[in-house]
Amino acid sequence: MKRGYHHGNLREALVEATLGLIAEKGPTGFTLSEAAKAADVTPAAVYRHFAGREDLIAEVARQGFLIFADLMDYAFDDGRPSALAAFEATGRAYLAFARKYPGHYIAMFESGLAPANHPELAQVSAKARGVLEKAAARLSEHLPADRRPPATMFSSHIWAMSHGVVELYLRGNGAQSPFAPEDLLEAGIGIYLRGLGLIPPDTAGPARK
C-alpha cells in the first residue's frame, strides 16, 4: 500500500526517485505519477510539495547547482596556489561533477528548464557561474584595464568548452578520443588563454595538482 502525505521526508524521497528516473529515461521520459510510484507515495501527496513534473525537476536541478557551486568554489580555493592553477582547477571540477552527479547534471543542463521561471534555481545557477567569473577576473587582473577581456565573456567560453568535452567524451555519446577528457579540456584552456594574451606563449601546460 502506498504511503500518503505522512512520509518521512517526501521532498527528498521524490528527488531521489526523480534522479533514478532521469538516469533511466531522461528528464522528459517519465510522468509525475511514475515519480510518485518510485517514491512509494500517492500522486496526490506529490502535489503537496510540487506543482508538476517541471517543478520537481527544477528542485533536482537546484540541488545540483548547489553541489556544483560548492565544488567549483572548493576547486578555486580563493585563487591558490596561483590564479592560473585555480582557473584550471575549476575546469577539472566541472568534469568531476558531471562524472559523480550525472542525474543532477542532466536536470541542470538538458531538461529545457527556463531558470527565469524558477527564481531559486536562477539564484543558485548564478552562484555557480559567479565562481568561474571570479576565477576569470583573478586570472586577468594583471593586465591593464584597456587590454583586459571581459571576465564574463571568457569564463562563458570556458564553461562552453567544458560542457562540450562532457557531452562528447564523458557521457558515452559515441565520440572517441585517444586523450582523456581532462587532457582535452586543459589543452583547450591553455590554447584559448594564450590566444587572449592572458598567459605567455611559453607558459607550460596545465600541471595537475
PASEBA-1860 file (N, C-alpha, C; in nm, 3 decimals):
! residues 209
1> MKRGYHHG> 0.085/-0.121/0.000/0.000/0.000/0.000/0.088/0.124/0.000 ~ 0.056/0.219/-0.087/0.137/0.340/-0.094/0.113/0.431/0.026 ~ 0.218/0.500/0.062/0.206/0.596/0.170/0.153/0.728/0.118 ~ 0.084/0.798/0.202/0.029/0.927/0.162/0.121/1.040/0.198 ~ 0.065/1.144/0.250/0.141/1.265/0.279/0.241/1.245/0.391 ~ 0.209/1.161/0.489/0.296/1.148/0.606/0.415/1.057/0.575 ~ 0.499/1.106/0.491/0.622/1.038/0.451/0.735/1.102/0.530 ~ 0.836/1.022/0.566/0.945/1.075/0.649/1.003/1.203/0.594
9> NLREALVE> 1.041/1.205/0.468/1.090/1.326/0.402/1.050/1.318/0.256 ~ 0.929/1.357/0.229/0.870/1.337/0.097/0.949/1.408/-0.012 ~ 0.988/1.532/0.012/1.060/1.607/-0.091/1.187/1.534/-0.133 ~ 1.267/1.490/-0.036/1.393/1.424/-0.070/1.368/1.287/-0.131 ~ 1.265/1.218/-0.085/1.232/1.089/-0.145/1.195/1.106/-0.293 ~ 1.122/1.211/-0.324/1.085/1.239/-0.463/1.205/1.280/-0.546 ~ 1.295/1.358/-0.486/1.417/1.397/-0.557/1.500/1.273/-0.590 ~ 1.518/1.184/-0.494/1.595/1.062/-0.519/1.528/0.976/-0.626
17> ATLGLIAE> 1.396/0.964/-0.618/1.323/0.886/-0.719/1.340/0.948/-0.857 ~ 1.334/1.081/-0.862/1.348/1.151/-0.990/1.486/1.134/-1.048 ~ 1.589/1.135/-0.965/1.725/1.113/-1.013/1.736/0.976/-1.081 ~ 1.674/0.876/-1.021/1.676/0.744/-1.082/1.603/0.740/-1.214 ~ 1.489/0.806/-1.221/1.411/0.809/-1.345/1.482/0.887/-1.454 ~ 1.547/0.996/-1.417/1.623/1.074/-1.515/1.734/0.989/-1.575 ~ 1.805/0.914/-1.490/1.914/0.829/-1.538/1.861/0.720/-1.631 ~ 1.740/0.672/-1.602/1.683/0.562/-1.681/1.614/0.610/-1.807
25> KGPTGFTL> 1.539/0.721/-1.798/1.451/0.761/-1.907/1.475/0.901/-1.960 ~ 1.567/0.976/-1.899/1.587/1.113/-1.940/1.492/1.207/-1.867 ~ 1.515/1.338/-1.877/1.437/1.434/-1.798/1.292/1.450/-1.842 ~ 1.259/1.406/-1.963/1.121/1.420/-2.009/1.056/1.284/-2.037 ~ 1.118/1.177/-1.993/1.069/1.044/-2.027/0.985/0.977/-1.920 ~ 0.945/1.052/-1.818/0.865/0.994/-1.712/0.757/1.093/-1.669 ~ 0.657/1.043/-1.602/0.546/1.126/-1.554/0.559/1.151/-1.404 ~ 0.483/1.246/-1.357/0.482/1.272/-1.213/0.429/1.150/-1.138
33> SEAAKAAD> 0.334/1.079/-1.196/0.280/0.959/-1.133/0.388/0.852/-1.117 ~ 0.477/0.842/-1.218/0.586/0.746/-1.208/0.684/0.785/-1.097 ~ 0.707/0.915/-1.082/0.793/0.961/-0.974/0.732/0.929/-0.839 ~ 0.601/0.948/-0.827/0.532/0.915/-0.703/0.542/0.766/-0.675 ~ 0.523/0.684/-0.776/0.531/0.540/-0.759/0.671/0.499/-0.715 ~ 0.774/0.557/-0.777/0.912/0.523/-0.740/0.943/0.563/-0.597 ~ 0.879/0.671/-0.549/0.900/0.717/-0.412/0.805/0.648/-0.314 ~ 0.718/0.564/-0.367/0.622/0.489/-0.284/0.526/0.580/-0.210
41> VTPAAVYR> 0.474/0.680/-0.283/0.370/0.767/-0.227/0.261/0.783/-0.332 ~ 0.149/0.838/-0.293/0.040/0.860/-0.387/0.066/0.986/-0.469 ~ 0.017/0.991/-0.593/0.033/1.113/-0.674/-0.022/1.237/-0.604 ~ -0.131/1.222/-0.531/-0.188/1.338/-0.462/-0.090/1.396/-0.360 ~ -0.009/1.309/-0.299/0.087/1.357/-0.198/0.195/1.444/-0.262 ~ 0.228/1.414/-0.387/0.333/1.490/-0.456/0.294/1.636/-0.467 ~ 0.165/1.661/-0.494/0.120/1.798/-0.517/0.121/1.882/-0.389 ~ 0.148/1.820/-0.276/0.166/1.897/-0.154/0.295/1.980/-0.160
49> HFAGREDL> 0.388/1.935/-0.244/0.520/2.000/-0.250/0.556/2.054/-0.388 ~ 0.503/1.993/-0.494/0.544/2.031/-0.629/0.421/2.052/-0.717 ~ 0.426/2.157/-0.797/0.312/2.189/-0.883/0.300/2.094/-1.001 ~ 0.412/2.030/-1.038/0.411/1.939/-1.151/0.549/1.883/-1.172 ~ 0.566/1.807/-1.282/0.694/1.742/-1.308/0.807/1.844/-1.325 ~ 0.778/1.954/-1.396/0.882/2.054/-1.417/0.930/2.113/-1.285 ~ 0.838/2.135/-1.195/0.873/2.188/-1.064/0.962/2.091/-0.988 ~ 0.934/1.961/-1.001/1.015/1.858/-0.936/1.155/1.852/-0.997
57> IAEVARQG> 1.162/1.857/-1.129/1.293/1.855/-1.195/1.372/1.981/-1.160 ~ 1.303/2.094/-1.147/1.371/2.219/-1.108/1.434/2.206/-0.970 ~ 1.369/2.134/-0.880/1.426/2.113/-0.747/1.550/2.025/-0.756 ~ 1.547/1.922/-0.841/1.665/1.839/-0.862/1.780/1.926/-0.917 ~ 1.749/2.011/-1.015/1.850/2.099/-1.074/1.902/2.198/-0.971 ~ 1.813/2.251/-0.887/1.856/2.347/-0.784/1.956/2.283/-0.688 ~ 1.925/2.163/-0.644/2.017/2.093/-0.554/2.148/2.063/-0.625 ~ 2.140/2.030/-0.755/2.261/2.005/-0.831/2.349/2.128/-0.840
65> FLIFADLM> 2.288/2.243/-0.866/2.366/2.366/-0.877/2.430/2.404/-0.743 ~ 2.364/2.373/-0.633/2.424/2.399/-0.503/2.550/2.316/-0.484 ~ 2.542/2.187/-0.517/2.659/2.100/-0.508/2.768/2.150/-0.603 ~ 2.726/2.183/-0.724/2.819/2.228/-0.828/2.892/2.355/-0.786 ~ 2.819/2.451/-0.733/2.881/2.577/-0.691/2.980/2.554/-0.579 ~ 2.945/2.468/-0.484/3.038/2.439/-0.373/3.163/2.370/-0.425 ~ 3.146/2.277/-0.518/3.262/2.206/-0.574/3.351/2.301/-0.651 ~ 3.292/2.390/-0.729/3.370/2.487/-0.805/3.445/2.582/-0.711
73> DYAFDDGR> 3.377/2.626/-0.605/3.440/2.717/-0.510/3.555/2.649/-0.438 ~ 3.537/2.523/-0.403/3.644/2.446/-0.337/3.763/2.433/-0.431 ~ 3.737/2.407/-0.560/3.844/2.393/-0.657/3.918/2.526/-0.676 ~ 3.844/2.635/-0.679/3.906/2.767/-0.697/3.997/2.802/-0.579 ~ 3.954/2.770/-0.459/4.036/2.785/-0.338/4.093/2.927/-0.326 ~ 4.008/3.026/-0.354/4.046/3.166/-0.343/4.173/3.199/-0.422 ~ 4.186/3.135/-0.537/4.297/3.168/-0.626/4.429/3.103/-0.592 ~ 4.429/3.004/-0.506/4.554/2.937/-0.468/4.573/2.810/-0.550
81> PSALAAFE> 4.697/2.769/-0.577/4.823/2.834/-0.540/4.861/2.948/-0.635 ~ 4.790/2.958/-0.747/4.810/3.069/-0.840/4.679/3.090/-0.915 ~ 4.664/3.207/-0.976/4.541/3.237/-1.049/4.520/3.138/-1.162 ~ 4.629/3.100/-1.232/4.617/3.007/-1.344/4.579/2.867/-1.295 ~ 4.647/2.819/-1.193/4.617/2.686/-1.141/4.474/2.679/-1.088 ~ 4.429/2.785/-1.023/4.293/2.787/-0.969/4.191/2.787/-1.081 ~ 4.219/2.861/-1.188/4.127/2.865/-1.301/4.117/2.728/-1.367 ~ 4.230/2.663/-1.387/4.231/2.529/-1.446/4.158/2.430/-1.356
89> ATGRAYLA> 4.172/2.448/-1.225/4.107/2.357/-1.131/3.955/2.364/-1.143 ~ 3.901/2.483/-1.173/3.756/2.493/-1.188/3.709/2.415/-1.310 ~ 3.791/2.411/-1.415/3.756/2.331/-1.532/3.753/2.183/-1.499 ~ 3.852/2.136/-1.424/3.853/1.995/-1.383/3.734/1.964/-1.293 ~ 3.695/2.061/-1.209/3.582/2.040/-1.119/3.453/2.021/-1.200 ~ 3.441/2.089/-1.312/3.324/2.073/-1.399/3.312/1.928/-1.444 ~ 3.424/1.871/-1.490/3.422/1.732/-1.535/3.395/1.637/-1.419 ~ 3.454/1.665/-1.305/3.434/1.579/-1.188/3.288/1.577/-1.147
97> FARKYPGH> 3.223/1.692/-1.151/3.082/1.698/-1.115/2.998/1.616/-1.212 ~ 3.023/1.630/-1.341/2.946/1.556/-1.441/2.961/1.405/-1.423 ~ 3.079/1.363/-1.381/3.102/1.220/-1.358/3.026/1.170/-1.235 ~ 3.034/1.246/-1.126/2.982/1.199/-0.998/2.831/1.219/-0.983 ~ 2.777/1.321/-1.050/2.636/1.355/-1.032/2.564/1.361/-1.168 ~ 2.561/1.251/-1.243/2.502/1.257/-1.378/2.354/1.294/-1.379 ~ 2.277/1.247/-1.281/2.134/1.280/-1.278/2.112/1.428/-1.256 ~ 2.184/1.486/-1.162/2.175/1.630/-1.139/2.219/1.707/-1.264
105> YIAMFESG> 2.329/1.662/-1.325/2.383/1.730/-1.443/2.278/1.735/-1.554 ~ 2.210/1.623/-1.578/2.108/1.620/-1.684/1.994/1.715/-1.650 ~ 1.951/1.714/-1.525/1.843/1.804/-1.485/1.883/1.949/-1.501 ~ 2.007/1.981/-1.473/2.055/2.118/-1.480/2.068/2.169/-1.623 ~ 2.121/2.083/-1.712/2.161/2.131/-1.843/2.086/2.071/-1.961 ~ 2.005/1.968/-1.939/1.942/1.901/-2.052/1.791/1.885/-2.038 ~ 1.733/1.948/-1.940/1.590/1.931/-1.917/1.506/2.041/-1.981 ~ 1.571/2.143/-2.036/1.498/2.251/-2.101/1.432/2.348/-2.006
113> LAPANHPE> 1.473/2.345/-1.879/1.415/2.437/-1.782/1.456/2.581/-1.811 ~ 1.365/2.672/-1.791/1.396/2.815/-1.801/1.417/2.868/-1.659 ~ 1.541/2.897/-1.620/1.564/2.944/-1.483/1.478/3.064/-1.444 ~ 1.443/3.147/-1.541/1.361/3.265/-1.511/1.226/3.225/-1.453 ~ 1.180/3.104/-1.483/1.052/3.056/-1.430/1.065/2.993/-1.292 ~ 1.189/2.981/-1.245/1.214/2.918/-1.115/1.318/3.003/-1.042 ~ 1.275/3.104/-0.969/1.368/3.201/-0.909/1.478/3.138/-0.824 ~ 1.448/3.037/-0.745/1.551/2.976/-0.661/1.655/2.906/-0.747
121> LAQVSAKA> 1.611/2.844/-0.856/1.705/2.781/-0.948/1.794/2.886/-1.014 ~ 1.734/2.996/-1.055/1.812/3.103/-1.117/1.918/3.157/-1.021 ~ 1.885/3.167/-0.894/1.977/3.220/-0.796/2.098/3.130/-0.777 ~ 2.076/2.999/-0.765/2.189/2.910/-0.740/2.271/2.887/-0.866 ~ 2.207/2.890/-0.984/2.284/2.876/-1.107/2.374/2.998/-1.127 ~ 2.325/3.115/-1.088/2.408/3.236/-1.096/2.526/3.227/-1.000 ~ 2.505/3.165/-0.885/2.613/3.145/-0.788/2.724/3.060/-0.849 ~ 2.686/2.953/-0.918/2.786/2.867/-0.981/2.862/2.941/-1.090
129> RGVLEKAA> 2.790/3.016/-1.175/2.858/3.094/-1.278/2.951/3.198/-1.216 ~ 2.908/3.251/-1.102/2.988/3.354/-1.036/3.124/3.305/-0.992 ~ 3.135/3.179/-0.955/3.265/3.125/-0.915/3.361/3.127/-1.032 ~ 3.315/3.081/-1.148/3.401/3.080/-1.266/3.435/3.222/-1.311 ~ 3.340/3.314/-1.300/3.368/3.454/-1.336/3.470/3.514/-1.240 ~ 3.462/3.478/-1.113/3.560/3.526/-1.015/3.699/3.472/-1.048 ~ 3.705/3.345/-1.086/3.834/3.286/-1.124/3.889/3.354/-1.249 ~ 3.801/3.387/-1.344/3.844/3.455/-1.466/3.894/3.595/-1.436
137> ARLSEHLP> 3.823/3.667/-1.350/3.865/3.802/-1.314/4.002/3.801/-1.246 ~ 4.025/3.703/-1.159/4.153/3.693/-1.091/4.266/3.665/-1.190 ~ 4.237/3.584/-1.290/4.338/3.548/-1.388/4.377/3.667/-1.476 ~ 4.285/3.758/-1.500/4.311/3.868/-1.593/4.347/3.999/-1.523 ~ 4.349/4.003/-1.392/4.367/4.131/-1.323/4.506/4.191/-1.339 ~ 4.603/4.110/-1.386/4.738/4.163/-1.405/4.749/4.245/-1.533 ~ 4.648/4.235/-1.621/4.652/4.311/-1.746/4.599/4.453/-1.726 ~ 4.648/4.550/-1.804/4.589/4.684/-1.799/4.441/4.678/-1.833
145> ADRRPPAT> 4.363/4.766/-1.774/4.218/4.762/-1.791/4.176/4.767/-1.938 ~ 4.249/4.842/-2.022/4.209/4.854/-2.162/4.246/4.732/-2.245 ~ 4.321/4.639/-2.188/4.359/4.516/-2.258/4.298/4.393/-2.192 ~ 4.214/4.415/-2.096/4.160/4.304/-2.018/4.029/4.255/-2.080 ~ 4.023/4.129/-2.124/3.897/4.079/-2.180/3.791/4.068/-2.071 ~ 3.664/4.087/-2.104/3.559/4.076/-2.002/3.560/3.937/-1.939 ~ 3.565/3.933/-1.807/3.570/3.805/-1.737/3.446/3.722/-1.766 ~ 3.332/3.788/-1.781/3.208/3.715/-1.810/3.216/3.648/-1.945
153> MFSSHIWA> 3.281/3.713/-2.041/3.292/3.656/-2.175/3.380/3.532/-2.173 ~ 3.504/3.544/-2.124/3.591/3.428/-2.140/3.561/3.318/-2.039 ~ 3.498/3.350/-1.928/3.453/3.243/-1.840/3.339/3.165/-1.906 ~ 3.254/3.236/-1.982/3.146/3.168/-2.055/3.202/3.077/-2.164 ~ 3.309/3.121/-2.229/3.373/3.037/-2.330/3.429/2.910/-2.267 ~ 3.492/2.922/-2.152/3.548/2.805/-2.084/3.435/2.713/-2.038 ~ 3.327/2.772/-1.990/3.210/2.691/-1.950/3.161/2.611/-2.070 ~ 3.148/2.677/-2.186/3.101/2.609/-2.306/3.198/2.499/-2.350
161> MSHGVVEL> 3.327/2.526/-2.339/3.426/2.426/-2.374/3.416/2.305/-2.281 ~ 3.399/2.331/-2.153/3.386/2.223/-2.055/3.262/2.140/-2.086 ~ 3.153/2.207/-2.116/3.029/2.137/-2.147/3.045/2.051/-2.271 ~ 3.115/2.103/-2.371/3.137/2.026/-2.493/3.217/1.900/-2.468 ~ 3.321/1.910/-2.386/3.402/1.792/-2.354/3.317/1.689/-2.280 ~ 3.234/1.735/-2.187/3.146/1.643/-2.115/3.054/1.571/-2.212 ~ 2.988/1.647/-2.298/2.888/1.588/-2.388/2.950/1.493/-2.489 ~ 3.067/1.527/-2.541/3.127/1.446/-2.646/3.205/1.326/-2.593
169> YLRGNGAQ> 3.279/1.346/-2.483/3.376/1.245/-2.444/3.357/1.187/-2.304 ~ 3.262/1.239/-2.227/3.247/1.191/-2.091/3.115/1.120/-2.068 ~ 3.018/1.145/-2.155/2.883/1.093/-2.135/2.854/0.968/-2.217 ~ 2.954/0.915/-2.285/2.932/0.796/-2.364/2.844/0.818/-2.484 ~ 2.856/0.934/-2.549/2.771/0.966/-2.664/2.832/0.922/-2.797 ~ 2.934/0.839/-2.791/2.985/0.781/-2.914/3.114/0.841/-2.966 ~ 3.148/0.963/-2.926/3.272/1.025/-2.974/3.392/0.959/-2.909 ~ 3.495/0.936/-2.988/3.615/0.870/-2.939/3.734/0.966/-2.945
177> SPFAPEDL> 3.820/0.955/-2.847/3.943/1.035/-2.845/4.052/0.955/-2.777 ~ 4.175/0.963/-2.829/4.286/0.894/-2.763/4.331/0.966/-2.635 ~ 4.272/1.081/-2.608/4.312/1.160/-2.492/4.203/1.159/-2.386 ~ 4.244/1.167/-2.261/4.149/1.175/-2.150/4.072/1.307/-2.158 ~ 3.946/1.309/-2.113/3.869/1.433/-2.117/3.940/1.548/-2.046 ~ 4.004/1.520/-1.932/4.077/1.625/-1.860/4.189/1.684/-1.944 ~ 4.261/1.596/-2.018/4.370/1.645/-2.102/4.318/1.730/-2.217 ~ 4.206/1.688/-2.276/4.147/1.766/-2.384/4.106/1.905/-2.335
185> LEAGIGIY> 4.042/1.909/-2.218/3.996/2.037/-2.165/4.113/2.126/-2.129 ~ 4.212/2.072/-2.062/4.323/2.156/-2.017/4.405/2.208/-2.135 ~ 4.420/2.125/-2.239/4.490/2.173/-2.359/4.410/2.286/-2.425 ~ 4.279/2.268/-2.432/4.195/2.371/-2.492/4.199/2.501/-2.413 ~ 4.194/2.490/-2.280/4.203/2.609/-2.196/4.334/2.682/-2.218 ~ 4.444/2.605/-2.225/4.575/2.667/-2.246/4.583/2.742/-2.377 ~ 4.536/2.680/-2.485/4.538/2.744/-2.617/4.453/2.871/-2.616 ~ 4.337/2.862/-2.556/4.245/2.976/-2.553/4.304/3.092/-2.472
193> LRGLGLIP> 4.359/3.063/-2.356/4.413/3.169/-2.272/4.534/3.235/-2.336 ~ 4.616/3.156/-2.405/4.729/3.217/-2.476/4.680/3.308/-2.587 ~ 4.575/3.265/-2.656/4.520/3.347/-2.763/4.468/3.481/-2.714 ~ 4.417/3.485/-2.591/4.370/3.610/-2.532/4.483/3.692/-2.470 ~ 4.602/3.634/-2.466/4.713/3.705/-2.405/4.710/3.702/-2.252 ~ 4.636/3.608/-2.196/4.624/3.600/-2.051/4.739/3.524/-1.988 ~ 4.803/3.438/-2.067/4.924/3.371/-2.020/5.027/3.378/-2.133 ~ 5.155/3.384/-2.100/5.259/3.397/-2.202/5.262/3.275/-2.293
201> PDTAGPAR> 5.306/3.292/-2.419/5.311/3.180/-2.513/5.397/3.064/-2.465 ~ 5.500/3.092/-2.386/5.591/2.986/-2.344/5.552/2.926/-2.209 ~ 5.434/2.962/-2.159/5.391/2.904/-2.030/5.367/2.754/-2.047 ~ 5.414/2.680/-1.951/5.397/2.534/-1.957/5.250/2.501/-1.949 ~ 5.216/2.384/-2.001/5.077/2.338/-1.997/5.029/2.318/-1.856 ~ 4.900/2.298/-1.840/4.841/2.280/-1.708/4.909/2.169/-1.631 ~ 4.942/2.196/-1.506/5.004/2.096/-1.420/4.901/2.043/-1.324 ~ 4.890/1.912/-1.317/4.793/1.853/-1.225/4.844/1.869/-1.082
209> K> 4.749/1.906/-0.996/4.785/1.929/-0.856/4.750/1.807/-0.776
END
